[in-house]
Amino acid sequence: MDTDDSPLRTPDSLTALVQADLDPLSLAELEARIAVLQGEIERTRSHMARASLHRASADALFKR
């Protein structure tokens, strides 16, 4: 019999977020959740833009 000695993996926060049960939430809670998620999307996009600019700067600096 093969036993798995690896530690139990806890789901990451993104997996937990998408698997969360929405049924118990009120309309106000759902609206608040959407507002928070939209804010996080904007924050992530902003970070991606900065990372892209940083990468382009590094590429230009080291390009021959």
DAPERA-V788272 format. One record per residue. N is the residue number from 0. RES is the residue in one letter. NEAR is the number of other C-alpha atoms within 10 Angstrom. Layout:
# DAPERA-V788272
n/res/near
N/RES/NEAR
N/RES/NEAR
This chain:
# DAPERA-V788272
n/res/near
0/M/3
1/D/4
2/T/5
3/D/7
4/D/6
5/S/6
6/P/6
7/L/7
8/R/6
9/T/8
10/P/10
11/D/8
12/S/9
13/L/9
14/T/10
15/A/11
16/L/10
17/V/9
18/Q/10
19/A/9
20/D/9
21/L/10
22/D/7
23/P/8
24/L/11
25/S/10
26/L/9
27/A/9
28/E/12
29/L/14
30/E/12
31/A/12
32/R/13
33/I/12
34/A/12
35/V/12
36/L/12
37/Q/12
38/G/12
39/E/12
40/I/12
41/E/12
42/R/12
43/T/12
44/R/12
45/S/12
46/H/12
47/M/12
48/A/12
49/R/12
50/A/12
51/S/12
52/L/12
53/H/12
54/R/12
55/A/11
56/S/12
57/A/11
58/D/11
59/A/10
60/L/9
61/F/7
62/K/7
63/R/5
